[in-house]
Amino acid sequence: MNEDVKVEVGLGERAYDILIGPGLVGRAGAEIGRRLPGVRAAIVTDENVGKQHLEVLKQGLEAGGIASSSIVLPAGEKTKNFAALQEVVDAVLAARLERGDVVIAFGGGVIGDLSGFAAGIVRRGMNFVQIPTSLLAQVDSSVGGKTGINSARGKNLVGVFHQPKLVLADTAVLDTLPVREFRAGYAEVAKYGLIDRPEFFAWLEKNWREVFSGGPARIEAIAQSCRAKADVVARDEFETGDRALLNLGHTFGHALEAAVAYDGARLVHGEGVAIGMALAHRFSARLNLASPDDAARVEAHLKAVGLPWRMADIPGDLPDAEALLSFIAQDKKVSRGALTFILTRGIGQSFIARDVPTSEVLAFLKENHPG
């Protein structure tokens, strides 16, 4: 008898389950077959995940009576582009899959975003299942139906909303993650506490070591994160209101990622989010919205777990404050030219701040720039 934790994303007829627990990759065929009987599958994965786990997934699908083909792409953020999207679309069509068949995203956030986009546009929308293999993907990008690729003009600017039919978060797969990748995913876990669950953030301050080492605390942290995201998605599926709160730290973070040209050796997404969350709390304090003590508490926790928390923690030189501001202005959270940030009145008290003065942002970037 397995001990999976189940979280439901309540979207009416598009509702779906997130299952969280060890061994789900090997049981994927049974879980998918129960919900989508008679389907065939195209697995999209990357070279790293493919080497370690693809055979187990194929066997798991076969055991559930699901025939599959697989597409293996290079690992990393640079794969989120038009060329890789075309490759996935062509492979799905070449496998003669029909609209009722399923595209399975088997990897981290890059694979999930890219595969979901392909599933959303091939045959005007195919079934889609997420089997996220990184902590970041398990708690964030695999839930909620946002898909997309990067453009030369910025991150995630091309995509569609396309909800999965099922998310299988196999916690045992995380044991093979490099510690840097696990840490980067943890930034998104901490984010849920900082948005509107202060008691969860306090729990993480006490229990983060157990989350890192595995066991019940890890499953609990992932489940809490998925519940938090599912609640927001159910209220605001297409990000017209509350869902924007999930972008806490992302406006600064995406600008920093663009500033290093998405060079994963220098900065990965979760690290950008960590620095972005610290900056958002520091900026809120600068605007007299929140106490500097809260900003210091956030920074102390990120530092304790080994995450970067200031721009100076990024190796190499950064563009100047004006250039960083232009990256922020290109971010998709801008509406009609006005800058929108997720700011905070304290731990777990984030809110959407529209029409943030550009002059304030620029002054803040200059103060915090390591150059």
Disulfide bonds with the S-S distance in Angstrom:
none
